[in-house]
Amino acid sequence: MAVRRRPPNPSSPGEPAKSQKQNLKASDALPLPLYLTNGLFFTLFFTVAYFLLHRWREKIRTSTPLHVLTLSEIAALFSLFASVIYLLGFFGIDFVQSFVSPNNARAPHDPWNDVVAVEQQPKNDVVRVAPLSAAGGGASSEEDEDIIKSVMSGTTPSYSLEASLGDCRRAAAIRREALQRTTCRSLEGLPLEGFDYESILRQCCEMPVGYVQIPVGVAGPMLLDGEEFTVPMATTEGCLVASTNRGCKAIHLSGGAQSVVLKDGMTRAPVVRFSSAARAAELKFFVEDPLNFDSLAVVFNRSSRFARLQRIQCAIAGKNLYMRFTCSTGDAMGMNMVSKGVQNVLDFLQSDFPDMDIVGISGNFCSDKKPAAVNWIEGRGKSVVCEAVIREEVVRKVLKTNVAALVELNVLKNLTGSAMAGALGGFNAHASNIVSAIYLATGQDPAQNVESSHCITMMEAVNNGKDLHVSVTMPSIEVGTVGGGTQLASQSACLNLLGVKGASKDSPGSNSRKLATIVAGSVLAGELSLMSALAAGQLVKSHMKYNRSSRDVSKLACPS
């Protein structure tokens, strides 16, 4: 494969020396690469510290005065002092820079001559090399080029770039460039600029190389519990927002929907093992005994000022015991909170049951991110029911169908058809569509769409068969308005649009419960509209209109 480099741009003769000086970095003053210098001083510090401690111990044993120093001890003290100064100066870059003349530092390097972005040419298999700044890449100095080569060779782990560089955006640019060179595949089209990489550090994503753009549409206004909401939905499926919007209109014209939060509790179920089933049963009886609940709750609740233990449900499989803890978690989704509380209880129980072997803090009896009957029956997160009565006139004019057709279709599709398929919590038309779109827009965990989309849709003719009563019952909506992806700027803006951004100061947990009802209300609107389209035979027509692109995507795709 041939490689062409674009010639470097000559510096402008009138460019002031000051601008070049500003491009210098403190680490350019070091005679050795930064990682070697750091390693040298770390080794020096620990070596001389060990040497001096060993010598002083010998002096104490032989009653030799400590202030009597040999030449080697004086040198060791000087080395220890120098290494401490370096380390206290945050690896000493700025400290060394102050003693080195700027004239000795390396001159700024032309980015056209070093860090490059690979762009595949489809016809002659030639890779054109362009600077990362031009390709949305980012790294541009000679030092970055050395780090890129170090990552490619495996000397520097890619995951350690943020910690070693102290610059998350620069780390992402270097990792991205190393990836492009290693794979010989271009990431052009995957944005790098315009994102706050500091905001995801140790919170949302590791080893980032860019971010994916998902369009956000709005449905509504949705009238729910006497309040109007405009619902943000992040999706790439055409028709979804438009269909949900139609359902919101039908509900609004009929007087709105009402919702009730039936339960609110996150779960975690550790699995522990004993030498016998009888011993496992002893712990089961102890944990489920109401007389012991208060003491266990005190231990559990120490994990957070919002965590409040509600109940513990146990199940035995042989000599293995599964304990399903349920607790309230305020406005957080609460997985970390409940896990900390569970760990506290397990540590407490081990004093009375020393033979208890903790196999795992999660034993899948929770059950997280998997379809499970325990969530469908017992609930997890927020259990919500939402209902509305749609007037006959609205069904006919807005939804373009009739009440009898909707009721019949719901029985044969959502109930009988789902039963024939052996569905678990899937007695609905497309609840997961709406749940996923809202979760992506508001920073929820998208994988929890699995159990959060458990839903049964019911439709019934009321008022002498003229109007339609429609409801959705969702036993495990797992949402939060603080923590995780809710802290990101875009997702935070969507939560703010709904009026549920952050934690509620007046009533802890009320924001997350309101968000759960909004999810259920949006699912109600989506179910109503899709079922109407199916009953009226409009599904294919609407998707052909809104969900098909007239552009030739083969001409738009980047060459691989």
Salt bridges, closest charged atoms under 4 A:
ASP28 OD1 - ARG106 NH2 3.19
GLU58 OE2 - ARG61 NH1 3.83
GLU73 OE2 - ARG55 NE 2.94
GLU73 OE1 - LYS59 NZ 2.89
ASP114 OD2 - HIS109 NE2 3.14
GLU119 OE1 - ARG128 NH2 2.95
GLU142 OE2 - ARG106 NH1 3.82
GLU142 OE1 - HIS109 ND1 3.34
GLU143 OE1 - ARG170 NH2 3.81
ASP144 OD1 - ARG170 NH2 2.52
GLU145 OE2 - LYS149 NZ 3.85
GLU145 OE1 - ARG181 NH2 3.04
GLU162 OE1 - ARG175 NH2 2.73
GLU177 OE2 - ARG181 NE 2.74
GLU193 OE2 - ARG169 NH2 2.13
GLU227 OE1 - LYS514 NZ 3.51
GLU228 OE2 - HIS252 NE2 2.70
ASP264 OD1 - LYS382 NZ 3.29
ASP264 OD2 - ARG513 NH1 3.17
GLU282 OE1 - ARG279 NH1 2.68
GLU288 OE1 - LYS284 NZ 2.86
ASP355 OD2 - ARG279 NE 2.87
ASP357 OD2 - ARG273 NH2 2.92
ASP368 OD1 - ARG380 NH1 3.05
GLU387 OE1 - HIS469 NE2 2.81
GLU393 OE2 - LYS397 NZ 3.07
ASP445 OD2 - LYS369 NZ 2.81
GLU451 OE2 - ARG380 NH1 3.49
GLU478 OE2 - ARG380 NH1 2.86
